[in-house]
């Protein structure tokens, strides 16, 4: 059996966390071993309540955003995509598989550690424009 990918490690730990309702010490250790500083930054984002789940009404469209140091980053969890520089420079170059924003979003979704936001559909386009910008 080969080495587990970063996504597999994270998915396994998220499944366990969902059952336990929390991240155990063992899980935290495994996340740190797998992701190092990226996990430290993801955990900071979680503790600082910087993961936001926007639900647009009445369409019900959902958009995930992580508030970063420079700006807000758009997360597309199903595609494992993020608009941050780390994603463009390290993930696309295959140096790493996940940026810290994606790690934070996956954990936030499983454990409910996010801030639910509601917006009107009329704001969807302008917010998406803002979130899709590649530079602050």
Residue pairs with C-beta under 8 A, 6 or more apart in sequence:
4 12
5 97
6 34
6 35
6 96
6 97
6 98
7 80
7 97
7 98
9 30
9 31
9 34
10 31
10 34
10 35
10 98
10 103
10 106
10 107
11 106
13 23
13 27
13 30
13 31
14 106
14 107
14 110
16 24
16 27
17 23
17 24
17 27
17 107
17 110
17 111
18 110
18 111
21 111
22 111
23 31
23 107
23 111
28 43
31 39
31 43
31 103
32 39
32 40
35 42
35 98
35 100
35 103
38 96
38 98
38 99
38 100
38 103
39 100
39 103
41 100
41 104
42 100
42 101
42 103
42 104
42 107
43 104
45 51
45 66
45 67
45 100
45 101
45 104
46 104
46 107
46 108
46 113
49 113
49 114
49 115
50 66
50 67
50 68
50 104
51 64
51 65
51 66
51 67
51 104
51 105
51 108
51 113
51 114
51 115
52 64
52 65
52 66
52 67
52 72
52 114
52 115
52 116
52 117
53 62
53 63
53 64
53 108
53 109
53 114
53 115
53 116
53 117
54 62
54 63
54 64
54 65
54 117
54 118
54 119
54 127
55 61
55 62
55 116
55 117
55 118
55 119
56 62
56 63
56 118
56 119
56 120
56 121
56 123
56 124
57 118
57 119
57 120
57 121
58 121
59 121
59 124
61 121
61 124
63 74
63 124
63 127
63 128
63 131
64 74
64 75
64 76
64 77
64 105
64 109
64 114
65 72
65 73
65 74
65 75
65 131
66 72
66 73
66 75
66 82
66 101
66 104
66 105
67 73
68 84
68 101
70 136
71 133
71 136
72 130
72 131
73 82
73 83
73 84
73 101
73 131
74 82
74 83
74 128
74 131
74 132
75 81
75 82
75 101
75 102
75 105
76 82
77 102
77 105
77 106
77 109
80 97
80 98
80 102
81 87
81 102
82 91
82 99
82 101
82 102
83 131
83 132
83 133
83 134
84 99
84 101
86 96
86 99
86 100
86 101
87 99
87 101
87 102
88 134
90 96
90 99
91 97
91 98
91 99
105 114
107 113
108 114
119 127
